């Protein structure tokens, strides 16, 4: 089934540990995004990528890094997790210039 | 599981009535304004968009209105159904990149 896949679905992580959230899409979309969704705060953009090989900072990039080595994959790395990074993380993709973004099912991350 | 906050404003409507969900935005330079729907435990799903040079656009049972004078966006849902119960987010494309920035959400509850 075509779409966007995130892994893991959920994770409990000790503070200070490194973690990579995976995101893969098979729609050949140029643009990809990472958002975090906290209780009561809606979705906030962490990083985005317009096309393979380029990335950009969103609203809340600190503590996170991304890479876009190819069109399909857009991993999000937390170098040293802190409790304030406890959230639900959503990856999304869209075709170039298209406002319709397709979202994954989310990764629920708890940092303790 | 619950993926959105408990502190979102809530609109409660009777099944069959029309719903109007509002959003205020701040960036006058945004090119597109978009509405997304998020059901519990899922990622957001695209509903409809409107370009900044338009003031109204209609879809299937939905209408989006844009008032640039007061920087206001609204989503009207005709004959609201139980399946419309969800959290609704407005979003915008603030510049020429493919960034998609989400605004505040509203929880819609449909009473049978």
Backbone of each chain as ProteinMPNN parsed JSONL, in Angstrom:
{"seq_chain_A": "XXXXXXXXXXXXXXXXXXXXXXXXXXXXXXXXXXXXXXXXXXXXXXXXXXXXXXXXXXXXXXXXXXXXXXXXXXXXXXXXXXXXXXXXXXXXXXXXXXXXXXXXXXXXXXXX", "coords_chain_A": {"N_chain_A": [[0.857, -1.181, 0.0], [0.677, 2.122, -0.946], [2.235, 4.954, 0.544], [3.176, 6.59, 3.593], [5.504, 5.676, 5.977], [6.279, 5.253, 9.365], [8.704, 4.535, 11.906], [9.971, 3.735, 15.146], [6.627, 2.711, 16.296], [6.095, 3.431, 18.878], [8.11, 4.497, 21.658], [10.069, 4.254, 24.567], [12.479, 6.155, 26.051], [15.624, 6.618, 27.577], [16.785, 9.567, 29.157], [19.348, 11.478, 27.646], [20.142, 9.566, 25.85], [20.723, 8.629, 22.431], [18.629, 8.787, 19.589], [17.005, 7.661, 16.662], [14.376, 8.437, 14.607], [12.524, 6.854, 12.155], [11.479, 7.437, 8.782], [9.771, 6.737, 5.883], [8.767, 7.121, 2.521], [6.802, 6.169, -0.326], [5.846, 7.508, -2.473], [7.217, 9.102, -4.109], [7.491, 11.76, -3.472], [8.667, 15.126, -3.432], [8.947, 16.893, -1.225], [9.43, 16.678, 2.299], [8.604, 16.374, 5.776], [9.026, 16.921, 9.32], [7.131, 16.879, 12.216], [6.249, 17.791, 15.571], [3.875, 16.942, 18.027], [2.437, 18.148, 20.763], [0.528, 17.899, 23.808], [-2.207, 19.983, 23.596], [-0.916, 21.881, 22.009], [-0.942, 21.663, 19.264], [0.494, 21.085, 15.979], [3.929, 21.387, 15.447], [6.482, 22.477, 13.338], [9.512, 20.821, 12.859], [11.847, 20.15, 11.246], [12.363, 20.393, 7.693], [12.373, 19.259, 4.259], [12.936, 20.191, 1.005], [13.739, 18.822, -1.232], [15.61, 15.909, -2.213], [18.783, 15.904, -0.682], [18.698, 18.449, 0.365], [17.904, 20.358, 3.28], [15.935, 22.071, 5.792], [15.415, 24.365, 8.521], [12.715, 24.272, 10.81], [10.127, 25.468, 12.931], [10.834, 24.639, 15.514], [13.677, 23.587, 15.786], [15.827, 22.965, 17.481], [17.926, 20.61, 19.087], [17.374, 18.564, 17.431], [18.174, 16.747, 14.427], [18.295, 16.239, 10.878], [18.457, 14.298, 7.85], [18.64, 13.962, 4.291], [19.219, 11.845, 2.251], [18.221, 10.526, 0.073], [15.265, 10.369, -2.048], [13.218, 8.959, -0.76], [13.611, 8.587, 2.019], [13.675, 10.063, 5.277], [15.103, 10.54, 7.95], [14.875, 11.384, 11.433], [16.878, 12.61, 13.982], [17.551, 12.523, 17.422], [20.01, 13.764, 19.232], [20.807, 13.738, 21.926], [18.622, 12.872, 24.033], [16.059, 14.669, 25.807], [13.712, 15.162, 28.528], [11.775, 17.061, 27.73], [11.411, 16.56, 25.099], [9.573, 14.638, 24.879], [6.841, 13.554, 23.139], [4.458, 13.311, 20.417], [5.516, 12.334, 17.312], [5.271, 13.276, 13.985], [5.746, 12.384, 10.66], [5.692, 13.655, 7.35], [4.821, 13.995, 3.847], [4.879, 15.67, 0.666], [3.947, 16.415, -2.71], [5.914, 18.441, -4.925], [5.259, 21.845, -4.469], [2.656, 21.349, -3.741], [-0.104, 21.606, -1.596], [-1.234, 19.534, -0.235], [-0.358, 17.458, 2.135], [0.788, 14.26, 3.114], [0.46, 12.254, 5.895], [2.286, 10.224, 8.236], [1.61, 7.559, 10.619], [2.487, 8.347, 13.038], [4.883, 8.607, 15.754], [5.1, 7.772, 19.024], [6.902, 9.155, 21.484], [8.53, 8.828, 24.529], [10.491, 10.373, 26.854], [12.447, 9.622, 29.535]], "CA_chain_A": [[0.0, 0.0, 0.0], [1.482, 3.33, -1.05], [2.025, 5.876, 1.639], [4.307, 7.02, 4.387], [5.666, 4.748, 7.085], [7.165, 5.687, 10.44], [9.113, 3.512, 12.859], [8.981, 2.799, 15.682], [5.321, 3.266, 16.609], [6.273, 4.081, 20.172], [9.411, 4.231, 22.244], [10.451, 4.889, 25.823], [13.907, 6.41, 25.892], [16.279, 7.243, 28.728], [17.375, 10.87, 28.882], [20.752, 11.425, 27.286], [20.376, 8.595, 24.799], [20.542, 9.031, 21.035], [17.513, 8.063, 18.992], [16.63, 8.056, 15.293], [13.034, 8.08, 14.155], [12.604, 6.592, 10.725], [10.344, 7.819, 7.948], [9.944, 6.331, 4.487], [7.583, 7.283, 1.668], [6.957, 5.534, -1.632], [5.047, 8.292, -3.408], [8.185, 9.911, -4.866], [7.278, 13.173, -3.171], [9.895, 15.901, -3.238], [9.025, 17.54, 0.077], [9.153, 15.879, 3.49], [8.514, 17.205, 6.973], [8.87, 16.337, 10.637], [6.404, 17.694, 13.169], [5.957, 17.239, 16.872], [2.563, 17.345, 18.504], [2.313, 18.064, 22.209], [-0.835, 18.117, 24.291], [-2.682, 21.357, 23.632], [-0.11, 22.831, 21.238], [-1.02, 21.447, 17.827], [1.68, 20.548, 15.315], [5.004, 22.346, 15.227], [7.43, 21.984, 12.344], [10.866, 20.684, 13.386], [12.696, 20.313, 10.062], [11.725, 20.009, 6.447], [13.276, 19.082, 3.131], [12.244, 20.462, -0.261], [14.125, 17.805, -2.197], [16.749, 15.123, -1.747], [20.031, 16.64, -0.586], [18.506, 19.739, 1.026], [17.058, 20.378, 4.469], [15.756, 23.392, 6.345], [14.914, 24.404, 9.883], [11.341, 24.688, 11.012], [9.827, 26.339, 14.087], [11.456, 24.141, 16.746], [14.704, 22.649, 15.337], [16.908, 22.709, 18.441], [17.949, 19.278, 19.673], [17.04, 17.596, 16.387], [18.839, 16.863, 13.134], [17.712, 15.409, 9.828], [19.227, 14.125, 6.625], [17.798, 13.546, 3.156], [20.181, 11.27, 1.305], [17.494, 10.115, -1.124], [13.899, 10.883, -2.077], [12.255, 8.194, 0.021], [13.86, 8.491, 3.459], [13.91, 11.34, 5.962], [15.215, 10.224, 9.37], [14.995, 12.454, 12.432], [17.74, 12.154, 15.06], [17.705, 13.245, 18.674], [21.388, 13.429, 19.6], [20.848, 13.48, 23.364], [17.222, 13.139, 24.353], [15.68, 15.303, 27.08], [12.284, 14.914, 28.794], [10.911, 17.994, 26.999], [11.196, 16.023, 23.759], [8.443, 13.714, 24.94], [5.845, 14.086, 22.224], [4.129, 12.457, 19.281], [6.219, 12.848, 16.143], [4.655, 12.929, 12.706], [6.447, 12.632, 9.404], [4.752, 13.9, 6.257], [5.432, 14.284, 2.556], [3.99, 16.263, -0.32], [4.532, 16.671, -4.023], [6.446, 19.797, -5.024], [4.281, 22.889, -4.683], [1.298, 20.884, -3.435], [-0.407, 21.818, -0.183], [-1.749, 18.314, 0.37], [0.673, 16.627, 2.724], [0.345, 12.951, 3.593], [1.106, 12.028, 7.173], [2.42, 8.889, 8.787], [0.742, 7.269, 11.756], [3.064, 8.959, 14.233], [5.728, 7.882, 16.713], [4.919, 8.313, 20.382], [8.192, 9.074, 22.164], [8.557, 9.257, 25.926], [11.857, 10.471, 27.356], [12.359, 9.578, 30.999]], "C_chain_A": [[0.894, 1.232, 0.0], [1.204, 4.223, 0.14], [3.304, 6.217, 2.34], [4.349, 6.199, 5.663], [6.658, 5.289, 8.091], [7.502, 4.498, 11.333], [10.072, 4.138, 13.872], [7.633, 3.491, 15.894], [5.367, 3.991, 17.941], [7.604, 3.655, 20.765], [9.526, 4.945, 23.583], [11.966, 4.966, 25.835], [14.464, 7.073, 27.136], [16.886, 8.577, 28.305], [18.874, 10.721, 28.625], [21.068, 10.458, 26.168], [20.114, 9.208, 23.43], [19.447, 8.169, 20.414], [17.265, 8.57, 17.578], [15.245, 7.536, 14.981], [13.083, 7.953, 12.635], [11.313, 6.987, 10.015], [10.655, 7.471, 6.506], [8.64, 6.552, 3.726], [7.856, 6.672, 0.298], [6.136, 6.243, -2.695], [5.912, 9.186, -4.289], [7.942, 11.407, -4.663], [8.604, 13.883, -2.949], [10.039, 16.385, -1.795], [8.679, 16.565, 1.197], [9.297, 16.76, 4.721], [8.541, 16.332, 8.23], [8.183, 17.352, 11.533], [6.398, 17.0, 14.528], [4.609, 17.78, 17.333], [2.489, 17.071, 20.005], [0.876, 18.328, 22.609], [-1.154, 19.605, 24.304], [-1.924, 22.335, 22.753], [-0.154, 22.598, 19.733], [0.284, 20.904, 17.27], [2.703, 21.654, 15.082], [6.068, 21.716, 14.335], [8.844, 21.971, 12.929], [11.883, 20.965, 12.279], [11.904, 19.92, 8.829], [12.785, 19.843, 5.372], [12.476, 19.294, 1.845], [12.537, 19.395, -1.305], [15.321, 17.057, -1.649], [18.019, 15.968, -1.779], [19.926, 17.985, 0.087], [17.606, 19.582, 2.239], [16.956, 21.812, 4.972], [15.185, 23.31, 7.746], [13.47, 24.884, 9.92], [11.218, 25.603, 12.212], [10.593, 25.938, 15.336], [12.576, 23.153, 16.424], [15.723, 22.223, 16.386], [16.779, 21.329, 19.074], [17.657, 18.176, 18.68], [17.908, 17.822, 15.147], [18.176, 15.906, 12.161], [18.713, 15.27, 8.693], [18.275, 13.678, 5.531], [18.744, 13.064, 2.048], [19.52, 10.836, 0.006], [16.049, 10.613, -1.015], [13.002, 10.233, -1.035], [12.395, 8.325, 1.536], [14.189, 9.842, 4.078], [13.985, 11.069, 7.464], [15.413, 11.46, 10.239], [15.798, 11.915, 13.609], [17.709, 13.105, 16.24], [19.08, 12.849, 19.211], [21.511, 13.038, 21.061], [19.473, 13.86, 23.926], [17.033, 13.773, 25.732], [14.183, 15.111, 27.285], [11.341, 15.835, 28.022], [10.69, 17.553, 25.546], [10.168, 14.894, 23.745], [7.303, 14.305, 24.126], [5.414, 12.984, 21.264], [4.741, 13.1, 18.05], [5.563, 12.334, 14.872], [5.585, 13.304, 11.566], [5.393, 12.817, 8.323], [5.519, 14.133, 4.968], [4.395, 14.925, 1.648], [4.726, 16.397, -1.641], [4.958, 18.134, -4.093], [5.333, 20.796, -5.305], [2.849, 22.514, -4.357], [1.031, 21.041, -1.941], [-0.953, 20.575, 0.509], [-0.59, 17.454, 0.839], [0.053, 15.347, 3.262], [1.166, 12.618, 4.831], [1.222, 10.544, 7.503], [1.535, 8.729, 10.013], [1.277, 7.814, 13.066], [3.928, 8.016, 15.041], [5.553, 8.545, 18.071], [6.204, 8.08, 21.15], [8.077, 9.622, 23.581], [9.995, 9.228, 26.397], [11.798, 10.57, 28.878], [13.737, 9.753, 31.65]], "O_chain_A": [[1.77, 1.367, 0.854], [0.097, 4.251, 0.676], [4.388, 6.143, 1.76], [3.337, 6.049, 6.348], [7.747, 5.731, 7.726], [6.7, 3.578, 11.498], [10.895, 4.977, 13.507], [7.509, 4.7, 15.699], [4.748, 5.042, 18.108], [8.152, 2.606, 20.426], [9.127, 6.103, 23.715], [12.652, 3.96, 25.651], [13.85, 7.986, 27.688], [17.438, 8.692, 27.211], [19.566, 9.949, 29.289], [22.154, 10.517, 25.591], [19.374, 10.183, 23.299], [19.354, 6.972, 20.685], [17.312, 9.775, 17.33], [14.978, 6.339, 15.082], [13.607, 8.817, 11.933], [10.217, 6.886, 10.567], [11.69, 7.87, 5.973], [7.557, 6.221, 4.209], [8.992, 6.66, -0.176], [5.772, 5.643, -3.705], [5.397, 9.937, -5.118], [8.16, 12.213, -5.568], [9.536, 13.332, -2.363], [11.119, 16.3, -1.211], [7.771, 15.743, 1.073], [10.016, 17.758, 4.709], [8.136, 15.169, 8.209], [8.581, 18.515, 11.609], [6.526, 15.779, 14.617], [4.256, 18.927, 17.06], [2.481, 15.922, 20.447], [0.102, 18.907, 21.847], [-0.456, 20.392, 24.943], [-2.254, 23.521, 22.746], [0.548, 23.289, 18.994], [1.088, 20.329, 18.005], [2.368, 22.727, 14.579], [6.493, 20.58, 14.548], [9.319, 22.988, 13.434], [12.676, 21.902, 12.373], [10.904, 19.206, 8.914], [13.939, 20.233, 5.548], [11.454, 18.642, 1.632], [11.699, 19.097, -2.156], [15.976, 17.525, -0.718], [18.3, 16.655, -2.762], [20.947, 18.616, 0.361], [16.668, 18.784, 2.235], [17.778, 22.662, 4.629], [14.553, 22.321, 8.118], [13.065, 25.772, 9.17], [12.102, 26.418, 12.476], [10.966, 26.797, 16.136], [12.448, 21.975, 16.757], [16.413, 21.221, 16.202], [15.709, 20.924, 19.528], [17.684, 16.995, 19.026], [18.321, 18.946, 14.86], [17.579, 14.904, 12.553], [19.681, 16.024, 8.594], [17.231, 13.087, 5.807], [19.019, 13.763, 1.073], [20.168, 10.781, -1.039], [15.665, 11.207, -0.008], [12.117, 10.889, -0.485], [11.41, 8.189, 2.261], [14.889, 10.66, 3.481], [13.023, 11.342, 8.182], [16.033, 12.441, 9.83], [15.447, 10.881, 14.176], [17.825, 14.321, 16.087], [19.277, 11.7, 19.605], [22.241, 12.105, 21.396], [19.212, 15.019, 24.246], [17.746, 13.458, 26.685], [13.452, 14.916, 26.313], [10.224, 15.435, 27.693], [9.858, 18.131, 24.847], [9.93, 14.273, 22.708], [6.854, 15.421, 24.388], [5.94, 11.871, 21.297], [4.508, 14.278, 17.777], [5.332, 11.136, 14.704], [6.136, 14.404, 11.524], [4.326, 12.206, 8.376], [6.713, 14.431, 4.986], [3.191, 14.749, 1.835], [5.953, 16.481, -1.687], [4.406, 18.973, -3.381], [4.559, 20.629, -6.247], [1.924, 23.269, -4.659], [1.857, 20.647, -1.117], [-1.115, 20.573, 1.729], [0.077, 16.802, 0.037], [-1.057, 15.35, 3.794], [2.395, 12.689, 4.82], [0.387, 9.729, 7.111], [0.807, 9.645, 10.395], [0.599, 7.751, 14.091], [3.743, 6.799, 15.023], [5.828, 9.734, 18.237], [6.561, 6.937, 21.437], [7.59, 10.731, 23.799], [10.65, 8.187, 26.348], [11.181, 11.479, 29.434], [13.847, 9.741, 32.876]]}, "seq_chain_B": "XXXXXXXXXXXXXXXXXXXXXXXXXXXXXXXXXXXXXXXXXXXXXXXXXXXXXXXXXXXXXXXXXXXXXXXXXXXXXXXXXXXXXXXXXXXXXXXXXXXXXXXXXXXXXXXX", "coords_chain_B": {"N_chain_B": [[-5.187, 5.724, 20.339], [-5.249, 8.807, 22.25], [-4.195, 11.652, 20.551], [-4.078, 14.359, 20.493], [-4.376, 17.509, 22.193], [-5.914, 18.233, 25.403], [-6.784, 20.744, 25.774], [-7.828, 22.153, 23.71], [-9.987, 24.474, 22.002], [-13.477, 23.747, 21.833], [-16.066, 22.822, 19.633], [-19.385, 22.1, 19.658], [-21.871, 20.457, 17.917], [-25.127, 19.729, 16.598], [-25.973, 16.739, 14.982], [-26.45, 16.938, 11.533], [-26.717, 19.68, 11.477], [-25.094, 22.733, 10.347], [-21.573, 23.389, 10.524], [-19.183, 25.747, 11.689], [-15.895, 26.503, 11.663], [-13.273, 28.382, 12.926], [-10.276, 30.307, 12.248], [-7.494, 32.292, 13.001], [-4.911, 34.011, 11.338], [-1.484, 35.149, 11.006], [0.448, 35.835, 9.128], [0.624, 37.774, 6.458], [1.798, 37.334, 4.05], [1.532, 34.737, 3.264], [0.954, 32.198, 0.853], [-0.829, 30.1, 0.4], [-3.649, 28.809, 2.167], [-4.768, 26.309, 4.345], [-6.888, 23.596, 5.323], [-6.867, 20.99, 7.687], [-7.842, 17.781, 8.921], [-7.889, 15.927, 11.895], [-8.232, 12.837, 13.181], [-8.709, 10.92, 16.161], [-5.752, 9.441, 17.283], [-4.569, 9.334, 14.822], [-2.699, 10.618, 11.974], [-2.809, 13.999, 10.638], [-5.192, 14.869, 8.052], [-5.608, 16.055, 4.801], [-8.047, 18.489, 3.879], [-9.085, 20.773, 2.378], [-7.881, 23.489, 0.377], [-7.041, 27.0, -0.079], [-6.116, 29.577, -2.232], [-4.278, 32.602, -1.738], [-5.243, 34.674, -3.302], [-7.89, 34.32, -3.56], [-11.271, 34.343, -2.21], [-13.127, 32.523, -1.501], [-13.797, 29.052, -1.555], [-15.142, 26.013, -2.642], [-15.796, 22.65, -1.648], [-16.567, 19.175, -1.422], [-19.229, 19.174, 0.558], [-17.893, 20.981, 2.134], [-16.763, 24.335, 2.704], [-14.411, 26.852, 2.292], [-13.546, 29.97, 3.583], [-11.87, 33.0, 3.096], [-10.715, 35.838, 4.635], [-8.877, 38.399, 4.067], [-8.582, 40.937, 5.003], [-9.064, 40.995, 7.752], [-7.487, 38.927, 8.437], [-8.468, 36.234, 8.618], [-9.664, 32.942, 8.581], [-12.015, 30.503, 7.645], [-13.793, 27.407, 8.047], [-16.464, 25.816, 6.71], [-18.76, 23.313, 7.336], [-21.174, 21.472, 5.86], [-24.293, 20.015, 6.836], [-23.462, 18.392, 9.126], [-21.883, 15.374, 10.111], [-21.595, 12.379, 12.178], [-19.094, 11.241, 11.603], [-17.561, 13.436, 11.126], [-16.543, 14.313, 13.46], [-13.694, 15.358, 15.042], [-10.386, 16.802, 15.339], [-9.724, 19.938, 13.998], [-7.403, 21.627, 12.028], [-5.981, 24.688, 10.957], [-3.685, 25.673, 8.401], [-0.741, 27.068, 6.812], [1.221, 28.214, 4.021], [4.027, 29.818, 4.418], [6.058, 30.99, 2.898], [8.176, 30.907, -0.057], [9.319, 28.441, 0.117], [8.634, 24.933, 0.748], [7.514, 24.781, 3.204], [5.096, 23.971, 5.643], [3.058, 25.357, 7.843], [1.372, 24.903, 10.825], [-1.574, 26.105, 12.43], [-3.599, 26.938, 15.273], [-5.802, 24.473, 16.73], [-9.177, 23.175, 16.561], [-11.565, 21.366, 18.309], [-14.099, 19.373, 17.066], [-17.212, 18.275, 18.01], [-19.792, 16.068, 17.359], [-23.089, 15.82, 18.058], [-25.411, 13.182, 18.438]], "CA_chain_B": [[-4.995, 6.541, 21.531], [-5.439, 10.241, 22.072], [-2.976, 12.233, 20.014], [-4.152, 15.803, 20.554], [-4.473, 17.994, 23.544], [-7.183, 18.341, 26.102], [-7.061, 22.142, 26.016], [-8.255, 22.788, 22.489], [-11.381, 24.925, 22.009], [-14.385, 22.717, 21.343], [-17.331, 23.202, 19.02], [-20.33, 20.998, 19.722], [-22.998, 20.711, 17.018], [-26.09, 18.654, 16.421], [-25.886, 16.052, 13.7], [-27.307, 17.522, 10.512], [-26.519, 21.126, 11.431], [-23.854, 23.2, 9.718], [-20.513, 23.748, 11.461], [-18.242, 26.765, 11.23], [-14.664, 26.476, 12.446], [-12.537, 29.598, 12.604], [-8.839, 30.353, 12.467], [-6.848, 33.563, 12.736], [-3.519, 33.848, 10.941], [-0.736, 36.385, 11.211], [1.364, 36.117, 8.036], [-0.094, 38.258, 5.276], [2.51, 36.934, 2.831], [1.295, 33.323, 2.952], [0.371, 32.001, -0.472], [-1.956, 29.179, 0.516], [-4.195, 28.481, 3.475], [-5.235, 24.938, 4.202], [-7.54, 22.951, 6.461], [-6.604, 19.575, 7.903], [-8.67, 17.096, 9.91], [-7.144, 14.879, 12.591], [-9.011, 11.935, 14.018], [-7.96, 10.426, 17.307], [-4.776, 8.403, 17.034], [-4.109, 9.346, 13.425], [-2.083, 11.832, 11.475], [-3.742, 14.91, 9.97], [-5.603, 14.546, 6.688], [-5.956, 17.242, 4.011], [-9.45, 18.665, 3.529], [-9.255, 21.73, 1.301], [-7.007, 24.657, 0.472], [-7.459, 28.185, -0.804], [-4.993, 30.454, -2.53], [-4.449, 33.908, -1.107], [-5.932, 35.61, -4.197], [-9.299, 33.94, -3.587], [-11.92, 34.542, -0.923], [-14.039, 31.41, -1.223], [-13.613, 27.843, -2.356], [-16.049, 24.967, -2.18], [-15.508, 21.256, -1.933], [-17.712, 18.337, -1.126], [-19.801, 19.502, 1.87], [-17.073, 21.96, 2.836], [-16.469, 25.622, 2.071], [-13.418, 27.633, 3.008], [-13.644, 31.406, 3.353], [-10.665, 33.727, 3.472], [-10.885, 37.281, 4.781], [-7.521, 38.903, 4.246], [-8.623, 42.219, 5.718], [-8.948, 40.726, 9.192], [-6.623, 37.746, 8.571], [-9.34, 35.225, 9.187], [-9.971, 31.795, 7.731], [-13.05, 29.668, 8.255], [-14.195, 26.176, 7.369], [-17.872, 25.518, 6.922], [-19.122, 21.936, 7.017], [-22.635, 21.369, 5.715], [-24.936, 18.771, 7.283], [-22.398, 17.707, 9.878], [-22.127, 13.965, 10.386], [-20.746, 11.859, 13.271], [-17.741, 11.023, 11.102], [-16.844, 14.705, 11.081], [-15.951, 14.546, 14.779], [-12.237, 15.317, 14.92], [-9.761, 18.104, 15.566], [-9.477, 20.606, 12.726], [-6.3, 22.573, 12.065], [-5.654, 25.481, 9.791], [-2.255, 25.682, 8.104], [-0.404, 28.025, 5.763], [2.545, 28.144, 3.424], [4.437, 31.191, 4.715], [7.02, 31.569, 1.954], [8.335, 30.163, -1.305], [9.725, 27.058, 0.385], [7.472, 24.057, 0.877], [7.124, 24.702, 4.602], [3.678, 23.955, 5.954], [2.987, 25.738, 9.246], [0.037, 24.701, 11.371], [-2.102, 27.012, 13.429], [-4.301, 26.327, 16.393], [-6.821, 23.505, 16.372], [-10.497, 23.202, 17.18], [-12.174, 20.042, 18.384], [-15.506, 19.348, 16.668], [-17.977, 17.146, 18.534], [-21.098, 15.989, 16.716], [-24.065, 15.162, 18.931], [-26.375, 12.412, 17.63]], "C_chain_B": [[-5.123, 8.011, 21.223], [-4.127, 10.854, 21.587], [-3.018, 13.737, 20.033], [-4.525, 16.23, 21.947], [-5.865, 18.08, 24.093], [-7.612, 19.784, 26.218], [-7.493, 22.876, 24.756], [-9.671, 23.328, 22.646], [-12.255, 23.873, 21.336], [-15.646, 23.336, 20.792], [-18.224, 21.981, 19.035], [-21.537, 21.333, 18.858], [-23.895, 19.489, 16.951], [-25.891, 18.029, 15.046], [-26.9, 16.649, 12.72], [-27.197, 19.037, 10.405], [-25.24, 21.46, 10.672], [-22.857, 23.593, 10.808], [-19.643, 24.831, 10.841], [-17.06, 26.777, 12.19], [-13.794, 27.629, 11.978], [-11.055, 29.495, 12.926], [-8.344, 31.749, 12.138], [-5.406, 33.291, 12.332], [-2.812, 35.183, 11.028], [0.115, 36.793, 10.009], [0.607, 36.511, 6.767], [0.542, 37.784, 3.971], [2.268, 35.471, 2.448], [0.542, 33.189, 1.64], [-0.873, 31.12, -0.435], [-2.354, 29.029, 1.976], [-4.946, 27.158, 3.341], [-5.945, 24.481, 5.481], [-7.209, 21.467, 6.474], [-7.526, 19.054, 9.004], [-7.828, 16.009, 10.565], [-8.078, 14.09, 13.492], [-8.104, 11.342, 15.095], [-7.019, 9.29, 16.921], [-4.232, 8.351, 15.633], [-3.388, 10.637, 13.095], [-3.118, 12.717, 10.805], [-4.009, 14.499, 8.528], [-6.082, 15.817, 6.003], [-7.457, 17.284, 3.722], [-9.583, 19.538, 2.287], [-8.253, 22.859, 1.479], [-7.601, 25.815, -0.31], [-6.245, 29.056, -1.03], [-5.3, 31.849, -2.021], [-5.166, 34.925, -1.996], [-7.416, 35.277, -4.366], [-9.931, 34.263, -2.243], [-12.883, 33.412, -0.56], [-13.694, 30.242, -2.124], [-14.487, 26.75, -1.766], [-15.555, 23.599, -2.569], [-16.755, 20.448, -1.663], [-18.122, 18.545, 0.324], [-18.985, 20.506, 2.67], [-16.875, 23.207, 1.994], [-15.429, 26.319, 2.92], [-13.555, 29.092, 2.588], [-12.379, 32.071, 3.873], [-10.953, 35.214, 3.497], [-9.523, 37.873, 5.091], [-7.487, 40.199, 5.018], [-8.42, 42.016, 7.209], [-8.127, 39.467, 9.458], [-7.37, 36.601, 9.24], [-9.684, 34.178, 8.141], [-11.067, 30.978, 8.415], [-13.341, 28.451, 7.385], [-15.648, 25.916, 7.72], [-18.137, 24.089, 6.468], [-20.645, 21.852, 6.99], [-23.114, 20.005, 6.205], [-23.942, 17.881, 8.021], [-22.816, 16.295, 10.277], [-21.242, 13.481, 11.531], [-19.3, 11.633, 12.84], [-16.921, 12.29, 10.965], [-16.211, 15.045, 12.423], [-14.447, 14.322, 14.703], [-11.696, 16.652, 15.406], [-9.404, 18.681, 14.198], [-8.395, 21.672, 12.916], [-6.265, 23.392, 10.787], [-4.131, 25.453, 9.609], [-2.005, 26.686, 6.989], [0.988, 27.729, 5.226], [3.118, 29.56, 3.488], [5.401, 31.825, 3.718], [7.173, 30.655, 0.745], [8.874, 28.748, -1.099], [8.466, 26.206, 0.51], [7.03, 23.898, 2.327], [5.61, 24.787, 4.746], [3.573, 24.184, 7.448], [1.545, 25.632, 9.729], [-0.306, 25.76, 12.41], [-2.795, 26.235, 14.53], [-5.402, 25.4, 15.903], [-8.119, 23.741, 17.104], [-11.058, 21.789, 17.161], [-13.648, 20.158, 18.026], [-16.157, 18.083, 17.218], [-19.37, 17.174, 17.916], [-22.03, 15.173, 17.604], [-25.1, 14.425, 18.084], [-27.794, 12.93, 17.811]], "O_chain_B": [[-5.108, 8.414, 20.06], [-3.069, 10.596, 22.161], [-2.045, 14.361, 19.612], [-4.937, 15.42, 22.776], [-6.856, 18.013, 23.367], [-8.706, 20.05, 26.716], [-7.52, 24.106, 24.74], [-10.484, 22.721, 23.344], [-11.831, 23.199, 20.396], [-16.226, 24.246, 21.386], [-17.865, 20.939, 18.486], [-22.161, 22.378, 19.043], [-23.468, 18.365, 17.216], [-25.664, 18.735, 14.063], [-28.068, 16.836, 13.059], [-27.539, 19.617, 9.374], [-24.417, 20.589, 10.394], [-23.244, 24.069, 11.875], [-19.395, 24.838, 9.635], [-17.216, 27.033, 13.384], [-13.601, 27.828, 10.779], [-10.639, 28.697, 13.767], [-8.725, 32.326, 11.12], [-4.75, 32.431, 12.92], [-3.455, 36.23, 11.114], [0.47, 37.964, 9.876], [0.023, 35.662, 6.093], [-0.09, 37.824, 2.915], [2.754, 35.018, 1.412], [-0.378, 33.954, 1.349], [-1.844, 31.366, -1.151], [-1.527, 29.108, 2.885], [-5.658, 26.921, 2.365], [-5.626, 24.938, 6.579], [-7.257, 20.783, 5.452], [-7.933, 19.797, 9.897], [-7.134, 15.256, 9.881], [-8.642, 14.625, 14.447], [-6.885, 11.279, 14.938], [-7.434, 8.304, 16.313], [-3.506, 7.42, 15.283], [-3.457, 11.618, 13.836], [-4.194, 12.242, 10.441], [-3.176, 13.871, 7.874], [-6.874, 16.57, 6.57], [-8.065, 16.273, 3.371], [-10.123, 19.106, 1.269], [-7.825, 23.15, 2.596], [-8.533, 25.644, -1.096], [-5.435, 29.253, -0.124], [-6.465, 32.226, -1.891], [-5.65, 35.939, -1.494], [-8.108, 35.865, -5.198], [-9.227, 34.439, -1.249], [-13.392, 33.358, 0.559], [-13.347, 30.413, -3.292], [-14.563, 26.584, -0.549], [-14.985, 23.393, -3.64], [-17.867, 20.975, -1.676], [-17.405, 18.119, 1.23], [-19.365, 20.846, 3.791], [-16.826, 23.158, 0.765], [-15.556, 26.369, 4.144], [-13.665, 29.408, 1.403], [-11.886, 31.745, 4.953], [-11.386, 35.786, 2.496], [-9.07, 37.851, 6.235], [-6.47, 40.532, 5.627], [-7.693, 42.771, 7.854], [-8.079, 38.992, 10.593], [-6.959, 36.079, 10.276], [-9.957, 34.489, 6.981], [-11.038, 30.79, 9.631], [-13.161, 28.468, 6.167], [-16.008, 25.81, 8.893], [-17.782, 23.704, 5.354], [-21.312, 22.131, 7.986], [-22.447, 18.987, 6.02], [-23.63, 16.771, 7.589], [-23.941, 16.057, 10.716], [-20.23, 14.116, 11.827], [-18.381, 11.818, 13.637], [-15.718, 12.228, 10.714], [-15.417, 15.981, 12.506], [-13.984, 13.238, 14.347], [-12.453, 17.523, 15.832], [-8.848, 17.985, 13.348], [-8.459, 22.497, 13.827], [-6.484, 22.879, 9.69], [-3.389, 25.233, 10.566], [-2.935, 27.107, 6.302], [1.811, 27.088, 5.88], [2.731, 30.415, 2.691], [5.551, 33.046, 3.686], [6.38, 29.732, 0.554], [8.885, 27.945, -2.032], [7.353, 26.718, 0.387], [6.264, 22.99, 2.65], [4.941, 25.565, 4.066], [3.949, 23.32, 8.24], [0.626, 26.191, 9.13], [0.549, 26.236, 13.157], [-2.594, 25.031, 14.69], [-5.877, 25.537, 14.776], [-8.16, 24.417, 18.132], [-11.03, 21.106, 16.137], [-14.369, 20.958, 18.621], [-15.718, 16.969, 16.934], [-20.048, 18.201, 17.953], [-21.79, 13.994, 17.865], [-25.613, 14.983, 17.114], [-28.726, 12.399, 17.207]]}, "name": "protein", "num_of_chains": 2, "seq": "XXXXXXXXXXXXXXXXXXXXXXXXXXXXXXXXXXXXXXXXXXXXXXXXXXXXXXXXXXXXXXXXXXXXXXXXXXXXXXXXXXXXXXXXXXXXXXXXXXXXXXXXXXXXXXXXXXXXXXXXXXXXXXXXXXXXXXXXXXXXXXXXXXXXXXXXXXXXXXXXXXXXXXXXXXXXXXXXXXXXXXXXXXXXXXXXXXXXXXXXXXXXXXXXXXXXXXXXXXXXXXXX"}
